[in-house]
């Protein structure tokens, strides 16, 4: 079976599918190559609400961490994060719905996110409350880089897995897991996000397939 094709996207790229237009926006900060995706109605009639998938840049009342790639890069990435969030808040309409990758309680948040798990954020709301909007750059950098929380143990596996590229897809059926086996995996402390990353744990990898 052939491997899936990889489409590399850059800042300013535009994609259209049916009535949907997607604009790629470079938002370095959480990582150096981070991207956000703005979705809007390609018909341009203004009747449909647009939304932006912000990943680990603009979160609900906070931003993504900048120290996960190493303490030496945390400061420069924090400055990038401040600029990226301000770009989103400046360029996008206030009614745009913000859909971040990380929500309430995520370890990827630089500071605690606001609003709870079911809260919906908009660009206009973030202009009023987000630290990247209300603080100057040096104050923001100090806030997100001083005394960050611990980096989760499974994070060490992410870089090598990403550099290795997408694995060959599996086509054979996996053996069914019993309820007891799933409960045993959960009780061992292996979280769902770790399984999704397919870290080097045979039990987790097998259960995630």
Residue pairs with C-beta under 8 A, 6 or more apart in sequence:
1 168
1 169
1 171
3 166
3 168
4 166
4 169
6 166
9 24
9 35
10 24
10 26
11 24
11 25
11 26
11 35
12 23
12 24
13 23
13 24
14 21
14 22
14 23
14 24
15 21
15 22
15 24
16 22
16 42
18 42
19 41
19 42
19 43
20 39
20 40
20 41
20 42
21 39
21 40
21 41
21 42
22 37
22 38
22 39
23 37
23 38
23 40
24 35
24 36
24 37
25 35
25 36
25 37
25 38
25 52
25 87
25 88
25 91
26 34
26 35
26 84
27 34
27 35
27 36
27 54
27 55
27 57
27 58
27 84
27 85
27 87
27 88
28 34
28 77
28 80
28 81
28 84
29 56
29 57
29 63
29 64
29 66
29 77
29 78
29 80
29 81
29 82
29 83
29 84
29 85
30 55
30 56
30 57
30 63
30 64
30 65
30 66
30 68
30 77
30 81
30 108
31 56
31 68
31 69
31 77
32 69
32 73
32 77
32 80
34 55
34 56
34 57
34 84
35 55
36 52
36 53
36 54
36 55
36 57
36 58
36 84
36 88
37 52
37 53
38 50
38 51
38 52
38 53
38 92
38 96
39 50
39 51
39 52
39 53
40 48
40 50
41 47
41 48
41 50
49 95
49 96
49 97
50 92
50 93
50 95
50 96
50 97
51 96
51 97
51 98
51 99
52 58
52 88
52 92
52 96
52 97
52 98
52 99
52 123
53 99
53 100
53 101
54 88
54 98
54 99
54 100
54 101
55 64
55 100
55 101
56 64
56 65
56 100
56 101
56 102
56 108
57 63
57 64
57 81
57 84
57 85
57 88
57 100
58 84
58 85
58 88
58 89
58 98
58 100
58 126
58 130
58 132
59 100
59 102
59 103
59 106
59 109
59 113
60 98
60 100
60 103
60 104
60 113
60 114
60 115
60 119
60 121
60 126
61 113
61 114
61 115
61 121
61 126
61 129
61 130
62 109
62 110
62 111
62 112
62 113
62 114
62 130
62 131
63 81
63 85
63 109
63 110
63 111
63 130
63 131
63 132
63 144
64 81
64 100
64 102
64 108
64 109
64 110
65 107
65 108
65 109
65 110
65 144
65 148
66 73
66 74
66 75
66 77
66 78
66 80
66 81
66 110
66 144
66 145
67 73
67 74
67 77
67 144
67 145
67 148
67 151
68 108
68 151
68 155
69 77
74 144
74 145
74 148
75 141
75 145
78 140
78 141
78 144
78 145
79 137
79 141
81 110
81 132
81 140
81 144
82 132
82 137
82 140
82 141
83 137
85 126
85 130
85 132
85 133
86 132
86 133
88 123
89 123
89 126
89 127
89 130
89 132
89 133
92 123
93 123
94 122
94 123
94 124
94 127
95 122
95 123
95 124
96 122
96 123
97 120
97 121
97 122
98 120
98 121
98 122
98 123
98 125
98 126
100 121
101 108
102 108
102 109
102 113
103 113
103 117
104 113
104 115
104 116
104 117
104 119
105 113
105 117
106 113
107 149
107 152
110 143
110 144
110 148
111 131
111 143
111 144
114 129
115 121
126 133
127 133
128 134
131 140
131 143
131 144
132 140
135 143
154 193
154 194
154 197
154 199
157 197
157 199
157 200
158 197
161 197
161 198
161 199
170 209
174 206
174 209
177 207
181 207
182 207
185 203
185 204
185 207
188 203
190 201
190 203
190 204
194 201
194 204
195 204
195 205
195 207
195 208
196 208
198 204
198 205
198 208
199 205
